[in-house]
Every structure is written in structure tokens, then in C-alpha cells.
Amino acid sequence: MATLGHTPGHASYVVGDDGRCAVIVGDAMHNPKEADVEIAFAFDDDRPRARAAREALGARGALPHTVLAGCHFPDLVFGTVRPAGARLAISFAPGQEWPLA
């Protein structure tokens, strides 16, 4: 899955079988706070593309039977994306949610 914007040519990976999958975000997100597409990050090479990439990761991660894997996230790595009002949230464990989009 192309996730250009943080760096030129960046890709994230979607792996799975039997209707279950994991979205491995790679360098597109280093911290769950980066899932908030309203925030621009100093290290993004192309901010509009980076925002679009993070929106696409959130949408893909919100599909049924999908886990989002943030390999650079501190302490928490695997989470699910779910609706939270008009926004989305990454849920890692009960009480540990980060806003997304």
C-alpha cells in the first residue's frame, strides 16, 4: 500500500489470510498521535500526501477483522481502528485509545 508523504516512495504493508489482516504502517506513523490527520509533522517530506496516507491507513485499518501494527509506537504495537463519534480511534486495550482522523 503506497503511503507517500513521510518519505518519497514509502510503503506500508497489508498482510493476511482468511479475511483477517494486519496493516503494518512502517514509518508513516511513529506515534499514535500521528494518526490525527489535523497535525502536520516536521519530518514529513510532503505534508498533503502524508495526511492522505494517514487517512488511507485509518480507513484500511477500520475494515472488519483488521489490526493496525505501529512498529514504532512506544509500548503499544497492535490495535484496532473503530468509530469514535464523527472520528476514528485506535484502540490498543481497554481505556487506551488514540484519536484517528
N, C-alpha and C positions, 0 to 999 in steps of 0.2 A: 504494500500500500504506500503510494508516494506521500510523503509528509514534508514537502519542501518548505523552506522558510526559516527554520532554525539554522540550517546549513544547506548549501546548494547540494542537490541530489540525495538528501536524507530520505530514508525509507523506514517505515515501521512494518511489522510482520503480523499477519493473521495466520494462526496455525490451529488446526483442529480436525475432528473427525466425528462422524455420527451426530451431526447437528450441534456439537459443543465446540467452542473455540476460545482461544486466548488472543488478545490484541496486545502485542509487545510494542510499547511506544518508543523504545530506544531513547534518543536524545531529544525527541520532540517535547518531552516533559521531564524535568529534573526534580520536580517537587509537585505535589498535588495542587499547590496554589497556582501553578502554571496552567491548570485546567480552566481557570477563569479567563475566558477569551477577551474580557474587557481590559485585562492588564497586558501591557507591552513590556517585553523583556529586553534588556540592553544587549544580550548576546544573540538575539535573533538577527539573522542576515537580511531577511525580507519580512518585515512585520505583518503586512497584509496576508502574505502566503502562510506565515506561521500561525496566524489566527485561524485562517481557513483550515489548515491542517489539524489544529486542535479541535475545531468544531467537528471535522470529519471523524476524528478519533472518538470523540464523545458520542456521535451518532452511531458509529460502528459498535462501540462498547455497550450501547444501550440495547442492542438486539438480544433476544432471549438466549439463554444458555451461553453467555459470553462473559469472560473475565478480562479485565484490563490489567496488564502487567507493567508496572512502572519500575523498571530495573534500577533506576537512580533514586527512587523515592526513599527517604530515610525511614527506617524501621518497618514501614508497611509497603508491601510489594503488590499483592494481588487484591483487586477489588472489583466490585460490580458497579455499573452505572445505572442509576434509576431516576425516575422523575422526582423532582422536589418542588412542587408548585409549578411555576412557569419556567423553572430552570431544571438542570440536571445535577446530580450529586454522585460522587464516587464514594461508595460505602465499603470500608475495609472490615469493620467489625461493629457490633452494636455501639452506638454513640460516637463512632469515629467516621465522620463524613466530611467531604470537601466539596464545595460548590463547583459545578462544571456548567459552562455556557449560561 
